[in-house]
Amino acid sequence: MIRTILVTLLSAWASEFATLVWLLLAFISAIVEVSIPHFGMAFVGAGAIAAAAAAYLGFSLTVQVGTFVVVMTVSLVALRSSLVGYLGGKGVPSRTAALVGRDGIVTHDIDPTVGTGRVNVGGEDWAARSTEVIVTGVKVRVTGADGIVLEVTRT
């Protein structure tokens, strides 16, 4: 009789302890995810919460670990790529994209063979290139950009 009571109490204590350990792992993974946002620890937290539920319901350690691994893996495979695309945004905006289509003035001769030339567009000085030689003072139109070098043509 005492043995049965002790086993029951020990089993309940182990279930509660395992639940707390899994929840602690979920809490730590949330802190790490917020502190170092590399977008991976959230899935560990999801698996830990599912394993905590399995522990609370009294399942064995094998079932808890299996639940953790399955939920973490499935959520990682199913959600990561779509969430990164959704939350990641477009990235750093281009400084030169807004200049395409605008007019400017050549401030240093543009020579396609040497790859030199400068233009003033919107009050800012930019490196420029063209498929033809364009001399200083000629009005040009920005047709594209390669990094921070504007591609221009005569207007």
JOTA-V569915 format. One record per residue. N is the residue number from 1. RES is the residue in one small letter. SS is DSSP state (A for helix, B for strand, O for the rest). PSI is psi as a letter, one per 30 degrees, with the letter a starting at -180 (* if undefined). Layout:
BEGIN
n=N res=RES ss=SS psi=PSI
n=N res=RES ss=SS psi=PSI
END
This chain:
BEGIN
n=1 res=m ss=O psi=e
n=2 res=i ss=A psi=e
n=3 res=r ss=A psi=e
n=4 res=t ss=A psi=e
n=5 res=i ss=A psi=e
n=6 res=l ss=A psi=e
n=7 res=v ss=A psi=e
n=8 res=t ss=A psi=e
n=9 res=l ss=A psi=e
n=10 res=l ss=A psi=e
n=11 res=s ss=A psi=e
n=12 res=a ss=A psi=e
n=13 res=w ss=A psi=e
n=14 res=a ss=A psi=e
n=15 res=s ss=A psi=e
n=16 res=e ss=A psi=e
n=17 res=f ss=A psi=e
n=18 res=a ss=A psi=e
n=19 res=t ss=A psi=e
n=20 res=l ss=A psi=e
n=21 res=v ss=A psi=e
n=22 res=w ss=A psi=e
n=23 res=l ss=A psi=e
n=24 res=l ss=A psi=e
n=25 res=l ss=A psi=e
n=26 res=a ss=A psi=e
n=27 res=f ss=A psi=e
n=28 res=i ss=A psi=e
n=29 res=s ss=A psi=e
n=30 res=a ss=A psi=e
n=31 res=i ss=A psi=e
n=32 res=v ss=A psi=e
n=33 res=e ss=A psi=e
n=34 res=v ss=A psi=e
n=35 res=s ss=A psi=e
n=36 res=i ss=O psi=i
n=37 res=p ss=O psi=i
n=38 res=h ss=O psi=g
n=39 res=f ss=O psi=i
n=40 res=g ss=O psi=e
n=41 res=m ss=A psi=f
n=42 res=a ss=A psi=e
n=43 res=f ss=A psi=e
n=44 res=v ss=A psi=e
n=45 res=g ss=A psi=e
n=46 res=a ss=A psi=e
n=47 res=g ss=A psi=e
n=48 res=a ss=A psi=e
n=49 res=i ss=A psi=e
n=50 res=a ss=A psi=e
n=51 res=a ss=A psi=e
n=52 res=a ss=A psi=e
n=53 res=a ss=A psi=e
n=54 res=a ss=A psi=e
n=55 res=a ss=A psi=e
n=56 res=y ss=A psi=e
n=57 res=l ss=O psi=f
n=58 res=g ss=O psi=g
n=59 res=f ss=O psi=l
n=60 res=s ss=O psi=l
n=61 res=l ss=A psi=e
n=62 res=t ss=A psi=e
n=63 res=v ss=A psi=e
n=64 res=q ss=A psi=e
n=65 res=v ss=A psi=e
n=66 res=g ss=A psi=e
n=67 res=t ss=A psi=e
n=68 res=f ss=A psi=e
n=69 res=v ss=A psi=e
n=70 res=v ss=A psi=e
n=71 res=v ss=A psi=e
n=72 res=m ss=A psi=e
n=73 res=t ss=A psi=e
n=74 res=v ss=A psi=e
n=75 res=s ss=A psi=e
n=76 res=l ss=A psi=e
n=77 res=v ss=A psi=e
n=78 res=a ss=A psi=e
n=79 res=l ss=A psi=f
n=80 res=r ss=A psi=e
n=81 res=s ss=A psi=e
n=82 res=s ss=A psi=e
n=83 res=l ss=A psi=e
n=84 res=v ss=A psi=e
n=85 res=g ss=A psi=e
n=86 res=y ss=A psi=e
n=87 res=l ss=A psi=f
n=88 res=g ss=A psi=f
n=89 res=g ss=O psi=a
n=90 res=k ss=O psi=f
n=91 res=g ss=O psi=a
n=92 res=v ss=O psi=k
n=93 res=p ss=O psi=k
n=94 res=s ss=O psi=k
n=95 res=r ss=O psi=f
n=96 res=t ss=O psi=f
n=97 res=a ss=A psi=e
n=98 res=a ss=A psi=f
n=99 res=l ss=A psi=f
n=100 res=v ss=O psi=k
n=101 res=g ss=O psi=f
n=102 res=r ss=O psi=l
n=103 res=d ss=B psi=l
n=104 res=g ss=B psi=a
n=105 res=i ss=B psi=k
n=106 res=v ss=B psi=k
n=107 res=t ss=B psi=f
n=108 res=h ss=B psi=k
n=109 res=d ss=B psi=k
n=110 res=i ss=B psi=k
n=111 res=d ss=B psi=j
n=112 res=p ss=O psi=f
n=113 res=t ss=O psi=e
n=114 res=v ss=O psi=f
n=115 res=g ss=O psi=g
n=116 res=t ss=B psi=l
n=117 res=g ss=B psi=l
n=118 res=r ss=B psi=k
n=119 res=v ss=B psi=l
n=120 res=n ss=B psi=j
n=121 res=v ss=B psi=k
n=122 res=g ss=O psi=g
n=123 res=g ss=O psi=g
n=124 res=e ss=B psi=k
n=125 res=d ss=B psi=k
n=126 res=w ss=B psi=k
n=127 res=a ss=B psi=k
n=128 res=a ss=B psi=l
n=129 res=r ss=B psi=l
n=130 res=s ss=O psi=l
n=131 res=t ss=O psi=f
n=132 res=e ss=O psi=l
n=133 res=v ss=O psi=k
n=134 res=i ss=B psi=k
n=135 res=v ss=O psi=l
n=136 res=t ss=O psi=k
n=137 res=g ss=O psi=f
n=138 res=v ss=O psi=k
n=139 res=k ss=B psi=k
n=140 res=v ss=B psi=l
n=141 res=r ss=B psi=k
n=142 res=v ss=B psi=k
n=143 res=t ss=B psi=f
n=144 res=g ss=B psi=a
n=145 res=a ss=B psi=k
n=146 res=d ss=B psi=j
n=147 res=g ss=O psi=c
n=148 res=i ss=O psi=g
n=149 res=v ss=B psi=k
n=150 res=l ss=B psi=k
n=151 res=e ss=B psi=k
n=152 res=v ss=B psi=l
n=153 res=t ss=B psi=l
n=154 res=r ss=B psi=k
n=155 res=t ss=O psi=*
END
